[in-house]
Amino acid sequence: MPDELPFPESLCHRCAAPPRYVRTKSSLFILCPLMPEERKYPPQPVRSCPLFRPREK
């Protein structure tokens, strides 16, 4: 993962289900392990999500 998070305001970075960062030559995607297969890469930035669970500190 880069030092600076992509889409810093996205809920994905603070979710208990750790996202996976997938980089291509021209883009960076955030893969959600909880989303159904057809929505694994939610449009960013995610501002609300029914599956979001805050990460414990």
VODREN-237424 format. One record per atom (N, C-alpha, C, O): residue in three letters; x, y, z negated. Coordinates in steps of 0.2 Angstrom, whole numbers, padded with zeros to 4 digits, always signed. Atoms other than C-alpha are relative to their C-alpha. Layout:
BEGIN
ALAXYZ ...
//
This chain:
BEGIN
MET+0004-0006+0000 MET+0000+0000+0000 MET+0004+0006+0000 MET+0010+0006-0003 PRO-0004-0006+0000 PRO+0007+0017+0004 PRO-0001+0004-0007 PRO-0005+0003-0011 ASP+0000-0004+0006 ASP+0011+0029-0010 ASP-0006+0005-0001 ASP-0009+0005-0006 GLU+0006-0004+0000 GLU-0003+0040-0005 GLU-0006-0004+0002 GLU-0006-0007+0008 LEU+0006+0004-0002 LEU-0020+0032-0004 LEU-0004+0003+0005 LEU-0005+0009+0006 PRO+0004-0003-0005 PRO-0030+0034+0011 PRO-0007+0001-0002 PRO-0010-0002-0007 PHE+0007-0002+0003 PHE-0047+0042+0008 PHE+0000+0000-0007 PHE-0004-0004-0010 PRO-0001+0000+0007 PRO-0042+0047-0009 PRO-0007+0000-0004 PRO-0007-0002-0010 GLU+0006-0001+0003 GLU-0060+0051-0014 GLU-0005-0006+0000 GLU-0010-0007-0003 SER+0004+0006+0000 SER-0067+0033-0010 SER+0000-0004-0006 SER+0005-0004-0010 LEU+0001+0005+0006 LEU-0074+0022-0023 LEU+0004-0006+0000 LEU+0006-0009-0005 CYS-0004+0006-0001 CYS-0064+0008-0016 CYS+0006-0001-0005 CYS+0007-0006-0007 HIS-0007+0000+0004 HIS-0048+0013-0025 HIS-0002-0001-0008 HIS+0003-0003-0011 ARG+0001+0001+0007 ARG-0057+0012-0042 ARG-0004-0006-0002 ARG-0007-0006-0007 CYS+0005+0006+0001 CYS-0067-0004-0040 CYS+0004-0006-0003 CYS+0010-0007-0002 ALA-0003+0005+0003 ALA-0064-0019-0050 ALA+0002-0006+0005 ALA+0007-0010+0003 ALA-0002+0005-0006 ALA-0064-0030-0034 ALA+0006+0003+0004 ALA+0004+0008+0008 PRO-0005-0004-0003 PRO-0047-0025-0028 PRO+0000+0000+0008 PRO-0001-0005+0011 PRO+0001+0000-0007 PRO-0048-0019-0010 PRO+0007-0002+0003 PRO+0012-0002+0000 ARG-0006+0001-0004 ARG-0035-0024+0003 ARG+0001+0005+0005 ARG-0004+0007+0009 TYR-0001-0006-0005 TYR-0027-0011+0014 TYR+0003-0004+0006 TYR+0008-0007+0006 VAL-0002+0003-0006 VAL-0026-0017+0032 VAL+0003+0006+0005 VAL-0001+0010+0007 ARG-0003-0005-0004 ARG-0014-0007+0043 ARG+0001-0002+0008 ARG+0003-0008+0008 THR-0002+0002-0007 THR-0014-0007+0062 THR+0005+0005+0003 THR+0007+0009-0001 LYS-0005-0005-0003 LYS-0003+0003+0074 LYS-0003+0007-0001 LYS+0001+0012-0002 SER+0003-0007+0001 SER-0015+0018+0073 SER-0005+0001-0005 SER-0007+0007-0006 SER+0005-0001+0005 SER-0027+0015+0059 SER+0002-0003-0007 SER+0006-0008-0007 LEU-0001+0003+0006 LEU-0028+0010+0041 LEU-0008-0001-0002 LEU-0012+0003-0003 PHE+0007+0002+0002 PHE-0044+0000+0035 PHE+0000-0002-0007 PHE+0006-0005-0010 ILE+0001+0002+0007 ILE-0050-0004+0017 ILE-0005-0006+0001 ILE-0010-0005+0002 LEU+0004+0006+0000 LEU-0056-0022+0016 LEU-0003-0001-0007 LEU+0000-0001-0012 CYS+0003+0001+0006 CYS-0069-0025+0003 CYS-0001-0008-0001 CYS-0005-0011+0003 PRO+0001+0007+0001 PRO-0069-0043-0004 PRO-0007-0002-0002 PRO-0009-0008-0002 LEU+0007+0001+0002 LEU-0087-0041-0010 LEU-0005+0000+0005 LEU-0011-0002+0005 MET+0005-0002-0006 MET-0096-0035+0006 MET-0001-0007+0004 MET+0004-0011+0005 PRO+0001+0006-0004 PRO-0104-0048+0017 PRO+0004+0001+0006 PRO+0007+0006+0008 GLU-0005+0000-0006 GLU-0094-0053+0032 GLU+0000+0005+0005 GLU+0005+0008+0007 GLU+0001-0005-0005 GLU-0101-0041+0044 GLU+0001+0007-0002 GLU+0001+0011+0002 ARG-0001-0007+0003 ARG-0098-0026+0033 ARG+0007+0000-0004 ARG+0007+0004-0008 LYS-0006+0001+0004 LYS-0081-0031+0026 LYS+0004+0007+0000 LYS+0008+0008-0005 TYR-0004-0006-0001 TYR-0073-0014+0032 TYR-0005+0006-0001 TYR-0007+0008+0005 PRO+0005-0005+0001 PRO-0085-0001+0025 PRO+0002+0007+0003 PRO+0008+0008+0002 PRO-0002-0006-0002 PRO-0085+0016+0033 PRO+0003+0004-0005 PRO+0000+0004-0011 GLN-0003-0004+0006 GLN-0074+0028+0023 GLN-0001+0007+0001 GLN-0002+0009+0007 PRO-0001+0002+0007 PRO-0074+0037+0012 PRO-0007-0003-0003 PRO-0012+0000-0001 VAL+0006+0003+0004 VAL-0086+0026+0001 VAL-0002+0005-0006 VAL+0002+0005-0010 ARG+0002-0005+0005 ARG-0096+0038-0010 ARG-0005-0003-0005 ARG-0005-0001-0011 SER+0005+0004+0005 SER-0109+0026-0017 SER+0000-0007+0003 SER+0000-0008+0009 CYS+0000+0007-0002 CYS-0109+0007-0016 CYS-0004-0004-0006 CYS-0003-0004-0011 PRO+0004+0005+0005 PRO-0122-0006-0024 PRO+0005-0005-0003 PRO+0003-0008-0009 LEU-0005+0005+0002 LEU-0107-0018-0027 LEU+0005+0003-0005 LEU+0009-0001-0007 PHE-0005-0004+0004 PHE-0096-0005-0036 PHE+0000-0002-0007 PHE-0005-0002-0010 ARG-0001+0001+0007 ARG-0089-0010-0053 ARG+0006+0003-0002 ARG+0011+0002+0001 PRO-0006-0003+0002 PRO-0077+0001-0062 PRO+0005-0005-0002 PRO+0004-0009-0006 ARG-0006+0004+0002 ARG-0060-0006-0064 ARG+0001+0002-0008 ARG+0001+0008-0010 GLU-0002-0001+0007 GLU-0055-0008-0083 GLU+0007+0003+0000 GLU+0011+0001+0004 LYS-0006-0004+0000 LYS-0041+0003-0088 LYS+0005-0004-0005 LYS+0011-0002-0006 
//
